[in-house]
Amino acid sequence: MDSNEKYDNVFIESFEIEKKDLNKNLKYESIKSWDSVGHMTMVGNLEEVFDIVMEMDDIIDFSSYDEGKKILKKYKVEIS
């Protein structure tokens, strides 16, 4: 499984959504399951899947599906 698939699966599993729901408009609190608890669940899942530890500023700035791709580059995780 490549990084793109892993990234998508974290969102799908963390927020209990379907692959078709992954898009530029997916943002914090844009769906019911992406609340503060869901956010931390997603962050924990990303850290586990990619074997990284995110800094607090990056966790706070991780505000959307697309923004997350940019943030993960800092940790040498390439998502297209």
GUKOLRO-441694 format. One record per residue: residue in three letters; x, y, z of N, C-alpha, C in turn. Coordinates in pm, 1 decimal. Layout:
<node type="ALA" n_east="X" n_north="Y" n_up="Z" ca_east="X" ca_north="Y" ca_up="Z" c_east="X" c_north="Y" c_up="Z"/>
...
***
This chain:
<node type="MET" n_east="85.4" n_north="-118.1" n_up="0.0" ca_east="0.0" ca_north="0.0" ca_up="0.0" c_east="89.6" c_north="124.0" c_up="0.0"/>
<node type="ASP" n_east="64.9" n_north="214.6" n_up="-93.0" ca_east="147.6" ca_north="334.8" ca_up="-100.6" c_east="99.2" c_north="442.6" c_up="-2.2"/>
<node type="SER" n_east="175.5" n_north="550.4" n_up="7.2" ca_east="145.2" ca_north="657.9" ca_up="102.3" c_east="8.4" c_north="720.5" c_up="77.7"/>
<node type="ASN" n_east="-30.0" n_north="734.1" n_up="-49.8" ca_east="-160.9" ca_north="792.4" ca_up="-80.8" c_east="-274.2" c_north="706.1" c_up="-25.8"/>
<node type="GLU" n_east="-263.5" n_north="575.8" n_up="-46.1" ca_east="-366.0" ca_north="484.1" ca_up="2.9" c_east="-370.4" c_north="483.7" c_up="155.5"/>
<node type="LYS" n_east="-253.9" n_north="484.8" n_up="217.9" ca_east="-248.0" ca_north="487.7" ca_up="364.3" c_east="-314.6" c_north="614.1" c_up="417.9"/>
<node type="TYR" n_east="-282.6" n_north="727.3" n_up="355.2" ca_east="-339.6" ca_north="856.3" ca_up="397.1" c_east="-491.9" c_north="852.9" c_up="384.8"/>
<node type="ASP" n_east="-540.2" n_north="810.7" n_up="269.8" ca_east="-684.9" ca_north="802.6" ca_up="248.4" c_east="-750.6" c_north="709.7" c_up="349.2"/>
<node type="ASN" n_east="-689.4" n_north="594.3" n_up="374.6" ca_east="-746.9" ca_north="498.0" ca_up="468.2" c_east="-756.2" c_north="552.2" c_up="609.7"/>
<node type="VAL" n_east="-659.4" n_north="634.3" n_up="649.3" ca_east="-667.1" ca_north="694.9" ca_up="782.3" c_east="-791.2" c_north="783.3" c_up="791.9"/>
<node type="PHE" n_east="-816.9" n_north="863.2" n_up="690.2" ca_east="-936.1" ca_north="947.8" ca_up="690.6" c_east="-1063.9" c_north="864.0" c_up="688.6"/>
<node type="ILE" n_east="-1066.1" n_north="763.0" n_up="603.0" ca_east="-1184.8" ca_north="677.9" ca_up="589.5" c_east="-1216.5" c_north="608.4" c_up="721.2"/>
<node type="GLU" n_east="-1114.7" n_north="553.9" n_up="784.9" ca_east="-1135.0" ca_north="481.7" ca_up="910.6" c_east="-1158.4" c_north="575.3" c_up="1027.9"/>
<node type="SER" n_east="-1084.5" n_north="685.0" n_up="1036.1" ca_east="-1098.3" ca_north="776.3" ca_up="1149.5" c_east="-1234.7" c_north="844.0" c_up="1152.9"/>
<node type="PHE" n_east="-1284.6" n_north="879.8" n_up="1034.9" ca_east="-1408.8" ca_north="956.3" ca_up="1028.6" c_east="-1528.8" c_north="875.0" c_up="978.9"/>
<node type="GLU" n_east="-1504.4" n_north="745.6" n_up="952.0" ca_east="-1610.9" ca_north="656.8" ca_up="905.2" c_east="-1683.8" c_north="716.7" c_up="784.1"/>
<node type="ILE" n_east="-1602.4" n_north="749.4" n_up="683.0" ca_east="-1655.8" ca_north="805.2" ca_up="558.7" c_east="-1617.5" c_north="714.0" c_up="443.1"/>
<node type="GLU" n_east="-1666.1" n_north="745.5" n_up="325.3" ca_east="-1633.0" ca_north="667.6" ca_up="207.3" c_east="-1525.6" c_north="739.5" c_up="125.9"/>
<node type="LYS" n_east="-1457.0" n_north="663.4" n_up="43.7" ca_east="-1349.2" ca_north="720.5" ca_up="-38.4" c_east="-1397.7" c_north="838.3" c_up="-122.0"/>
<node type="LYS" n_east="-1520.8" n_north="832.9" n_up="-170.3" ca_east="-1575.0" ca_north="940.8" ca_up="-253.7" c_east="-1587.1" c_north="1073.1" c_up="-176.7"/>
<node type="ASP" n_east="-1583.8" n_north="1066.7" n_up="-43.3" ca_east="-1595.5" ca_north="1187.6" ca_up="38.8" c_east="-1462.5" c_north="1259.7" c_up="59.5"/>
<node type="LEU" n_east="-1353.6" n_north="1200.9" n_up="11.0" ca_east="-1221.5" ca_north="1262.3" ca_up="25.2" c_east="-1201.9" c_north="1363.5" c_up="-86.9"/>
<node type="ASN" n_east="-1195.9" n_north="1490.7" n_up="-53.2" ca_east="-1177.6" ca_north="1594.9" ca_up="-154.2" c_east="-1128.5" c_north="1723.2" c_up="-89.9"/>
<node type="LYS" n_east="-1107.9" n_north="1824.0" n_up="-171.3" ca_east="-1054.8" ca_north="1952.5" ca_up="-124.6" c_east="-1144.1" c_north="2019.8" c_up="-21.1"/>
<node type="ASN" n_east="-1273.2" n_north="1986.3" n_up="-22.7" ca_east="-1366.4" ca_north="2050.9" ca_up="68.9" c_east="-1374.0" c_north="1983.0" c_up="205.6"/>
<node type="LEU" n_east="-1303.2" n_north="1872.2" n_up="223.2" ca_east="-1305.7" ca_north="1802.7" ca_up="350.9" c_east="-1217.9" c_north="1879.1" c_up="449.8"/>
<node type="LYS" n_east="-1283.4" n_north="1942.0" n_up="545.5" ca_east="-1214.9" ca_north="2027.5" ca_up="641.8" c_east="-1262.2" c_north="1995.5" c_up="782.6"/>
<node type="TYR" n_east="-1183.1" n_north="2039.2" n_up="879.9" ca_east="-1219.3" ca_north="2025.1" ca_up="1020.2" c_east="-1359.5" c_north="2080.6" c_up="1042.7"/>
<node type="GLU" n_east="-1441.3" n_north="2001.4" n_up="1106.0" ca_east="-1580.4" ca_north="2032.4" ca_up="1139.0" c_east="-1672.6" c_north="2045.1" c_up="1016.9"/>
<node type="SER" n_east="-1626.2" n_north="2004.7" n_up="897.0" ca_east="-1714.9" ca_north="2005.3" ca_up="780.9" c_east="-1803.7" c_north="1880.4" c_up="780.4"/>
<node type="ILE" n_east="-1762.5" n_north="1780.3" n_up="857.7" ca_east="-1844.8" ca_north="1661.8" ca_up="879.8" c_east="-1852.2" c_north="1638.3" c_up="1030.1"/>
<node type="LYS" n_east="-1959.8" n_north="1577.0" n_up="1072.8" ca_east="-1984.2" ca_north="1559.2" ca_up="1216.5" c_east="-1871.0" c_north="1484.5" c_up="1287.1"/>
<node type="SER" n_east="-1815.1" n_north="1383.7" n_up="1221.0" ca_east="-1713.0" ca_north="1301.7" ca_up="1286.1" c_east="-1575.9" c_north="1370.0" c_up="1297.9"/>
<node type="TRP" n_east="-1555.2" n_north="1480.6" n_up="1223.5" ca_east="-1427.1" ca_north="1551.2" ca_up="1235.8" c_east="-1442.5" c_north="1665.7" c_up="1335.2"/>
<node type="ASP" n_east="-1458.4" n_north="1625.2" n_up="1459.9" ca_east="-1462.2" ca_north="1720.1" ca_up="1570.6" c_east="-1327.9" c_north="1708.8" c_up="1643.1"/>
<node type="SER" n_east="-1317.0" n_north="1765.2" n_up="1761.6" ca_east="-1188.3" ca_north="1763.8" ca_up="1831.1" c_east="-1143.4" c_north="1622.1" c_up="1865.8"/>
<node type="VAL" n_east="-1236.1" n_north="1536.1" n_up="1903.9" ca_east="-1201.0" ca_north="1397.5" ca_up="1936.6" c_east="-1161.2" c_north="1322.4" c_up="1808.8"/>
<node type="GLY" n_east="-1238.7" n_north="1338.9" n_up="1703.0" ca_east="-1206.4" ca_north="1276.1" ca_up="1575.4" c_east="-1072.3" c_north="1323.6" c_up="1522.1"/>
<node type="HIS" n_east="-1044.1" n_north="1451.2" n_up="1544.1" ca_east="-917.3" ca_north="1508.9" ca_up="1497.7" c_east="-799.7" c_north="1438.0" c_up="1564.5"/>
<node type="MET" n_east="-807.9" n_north="1421.7" n_up="1694.7" ca_east="-697.3" ca_north="1358.5" ca_up="1766.6" c_east="-686.4" c_north="1209.7" c_up="1731.4"/>
<node type="THR" n_east="-799.2" n_north="1146.2" n_up="1704.7" ca_east="-797.0" ca_north="1007.2" ca_up="1659.7" c_east="-723.7" c_north="996.8" c_up="1526.2"/>
<node type="MET" n_east="-758.0" n_north="1088.3" n_up="1434.7" ca_east="-693.2" ca_north="1089.6" ca_up="1304.0" c_east="-542.1" c_north="1113.7" c_up="1318.5"/>
<node type="VAL" n_east="-504.5" n_north="1210.2" n_up="1399.5" ca_east="-362.4" ca_north="1240.5" ca_up="1419.7" c_east="-289.3" c_north="1117.6" c_up="1473.8"/>
<node type="GLY" n_east="-347.5" n_north="1052.8" n_up="1572.9" ca_east="-285.9" ca_north="932.4" ca_up="1628.3" c_east="-270.9" c_north="822.9" c_up="1524.3"/>
<node type="ASN" n_east="-372.9" n_north="807.8" n_up="1440.7" ca_east="-366.4" ca_north="707.0" ca_up="1334.8" c_east="-259.1" c_north="741.0" c_up="1231.3"/>
<node type="LEU" n_east="-250.3" n_north="869.1" n_up="1194.3" ca_east="-146.1" ca_north="911.0" ca_up="1100.1" c_east="-7.4" c_north="885.1" c_up="1157.4"/>
<node type="GLU" n_east="11.4" n_north="918.9" n_up="1283.8" ca_east="141.9" ca_north="898.0" ca_up="1347.1" c_east="178.6" c_north="750.6" c_up="1348.9"/>
<node type="GLU" n_east="81.5" n_north="666.1" n_up="1375.2" ca_east="107.5" ca_north="522.2" ca_up="1379.1" c_east="136.9" c_north="467.3" c_up="1239.6"/>
<node type="VAL" n_east="54.8" n_north="501.6" n_up="1142.4" ca_east="69.6" ca_north="449.1" ca_up="1006.5" c_east="201.0" c_north="493.0" c_up="942.8"/>
<node type="PHE" n_east="239.3" n_north="619.1" n_up="965.0" ca_east="359.9" ca_north="671.7" ca_up="900.9" c_east="481.7" c_north="673.7" c_up="993.3"/>
<node type="ASP" n_east="465.9" n_north="623.1" n_up="1115.7" ca_east="575.3" ca_north="616.1" ca_up="1212.8" c_east="641.4" c_north="752.5" c_up="1232.6"/>
<node type="ILE" n_east="556.6" n_north="850.7" n_up="1265.7" ca_east="603.3" ca_north="987.4" ca_up="1289.4" c_east="544.9" c_north="1037.6" c_up="1421.5"/>
<node type="VAL" n_east="598.5" n_north="1148.1" n_up="1469.7" ca_east="540.9" ca_north="1219.3" ca_up="1584.0" c_east="525.8" c_north="1364.2" c_up="1539.7"/>
<node type="MET" n_east="402.3" n_north="1406.8" n_up="1530.4" ca_east="375.7" ca_north="1542.0" ca_up="1481.9" c_east="389.8" c_north="1644.9" c_up="1594.2"/>
<node type="GLU" n_east="439.3" n_north="1761.2" n_up="1557.9" ca_east="451.4" ca_north="1871.9" ca_up="1653.0" c_east="313.5" c_north="1933.1" c_up="1675.8"/>
<node type="MET" n_east="295.1" n_north="1991.5" n_up="1792.9" ca_east="165.3" ca_north="2047.9" ca_up="1829.7" c_east="117.1" c_north="2152.0" c_up="1728.5"/>
<node type="ASP" n_east="205.2" n_north="2236.8" n_up="1680.2" ca_east="164.7" ca_north="2338.2" ca_up="1581.1" c_east="109.9" c_north="2272.9" c_up="1454.6"/>
<node type="ASP" n_east="170.0" n_north="2162.1" n_up="1413.6" ca_east="122.7" ca_north="2093.0" ca_up="1294.5" c_east="-12.3" c_north="2026.1" c_up="1318.8"/>
<node type="ILE" n_east="-32.4" n_north="1974.4" n_up="1437.2" ca_east="-161.0" ca_north="1913.9" ca_up="1473.3" c_east="-271.3" c_north="2019.5" c_up="1467.2"/>
<node type="ILE" n_east="-241.8" n_north="2135.6" n_up="1519.2" ca_east="-339.4" ca_north="2245.6" ca_up="1518.7" c_east="-364.2" c_north="2295.1" c_up="1376.4"/>
<node type="ASP" n_east="-259.5" n_north="2305.4" n_up="1296.5" ca_east="-270.6" ca_north="2356.9" ca_up="1159.4" c_east="-331.3" c_north="2255.9" c_up="1061.5"/>
<node type="PHE" n_east="-343.9" n_north="2131.4" n_up="1102.6" ca_east="-396.5" ca_north="2024.3" ca_up="1017.0" c_east="-547.9" c_north="2042.7" c_up="1007.0"/>
<node type="SER" n_east="-588.2" n_north="2134.9" n_up="921.1" ca_east="-728.2" ca_north="2178.6" ca_up="918.0" c_east="-809.4" c_north="2122.2" c_up="802.0"/>
<node type="SER" n_east="-744.1" n_north="2050.7" n_up="711.0" ca_east="-817.5" ca_north="1995.5" ca_up="597.6" c_east="-741.4" c_north="1877.2" c_up="538.8"/>
<node type="TYR" n_east="-811.2" n_north="1804.1" n_up="455.0" ca_east="-752.4" ca_north="1690.1" ca_up="384.2" c_east="-631.7" c_north="1736.7" c_up="303.1"/>
<node type="ASP" n_east="-645.5" n_north="1846.6" n_up="229.2" ca_east="-535.1" ca_north="1897.1" ca_up="146.9" c_east="-422.5" c_north="1956.5" c_up="230.2"/>
<node type="GLU" n_east="-456.3" n_north="2030.4" n_up="334.5" ca_east="-353.3" ca_north="2090.7" ca_up="420.2" c_east="-268.3" c_north="1981.2" c_up="485.4"/>
<node type="GLY" n_east="-331.8" n_north="1871.1" n_up="519.2" ca_east="-259.2" ca_north="1759.3" ca_up="579.8" c_east="-149.7" c_north="1705.0" c_up="490.2"/>
<node type="LYS" n_east="-175.5" n_north="1702.2" n_up="360.7" ca_east="-73.7" ca_north="1655.5" ca_up="266.1" c_east="50.0" c_north="1743.8" c_up="273.0"/>
<node type="LYS" n_east="28.5" n_north="1874.8" n_up="283.6" ca_east="140.9" ca_north="1969.3" ca_up="291.4" c_east="217.6" c_north="1951.3" c_up="422.1"/>
<node type="ILE" n_east="143.9" n_north="1934.0" n_up="530.3" ca_east="208.3" ca_north="1919.3" ca_up="661.5" c_east="290.9" c_north="1791.9" c_up="667.3"/>
<node type="LEU" n_east="240.3" n_north="1683.5" n_up="611.6" ca_east="313.0" ca_north="1556.7" ca_up="618.8" c_east="443.3" c_north="1559.0" c_up="540.6"/>
<node type="LYS" n_east="455.5" n_north="1647.7" n_up="441.9" ca_east="582.4" ca_north="1660.7" ca_up="369.1" c_east="696.1" c_north="1696.5" c_up="464.2"/>
<node type="LYS" n_east="664.6" n_north="1772.3" n_up="567.9" ca_east="763.5" ca_north="1810.6" ca_up="668.6" c_east="823.4" c_north="1686.9" c_up="736.2"/>
<node type="TYR" n_east="744.1" n_north="1579.4" n_up="740.0" ca_east="787.2" ca_north="1455.1" ca_up="803.8" c_east="833.2" c_north="1351.9" c_up="699.7"/>
<node type="LYS" n_east="860.2" n_north="1400.6" n_up="578.7" ca_east="909.4" ca_north="1317.8" ca_up="468.2" c_east="808.2" c_north="1213.0" c_up="423.3"/>
<node type="VAL" n_east="679.9" n_north="1248.0" n_up="435.2" ca_east="571.9" ca_north="1163.6" ca_up="385.2" c_east="514.6" c_north="1234.4" c_up="263.6"/>
<node type="GLU" n_east="533.1" n_north="1175.0" n_up="146.7" ca_east="487.3" ca_north="1235.9" ca_up="21.6" c_east="350.1" c_north="1182.6" c_up="-17.7"/>
<node type="ILE" n_east="252.0" n_north="1270.9" n_up="-22.7" ca_east="115.7" ca_north="1238.2" ca_up="-64.0" c_east="84.5" c_north="1324.3" c_up="-186.4"/>
<node type="SER" n_east="39.1" n_north="1261.0" n_up="-293.0" ca_east="8.6" ca_north="1339.1" ca_up="-413.9" c_east="-137.3" c_north="1376.0" c_up="-421.0"/>
***
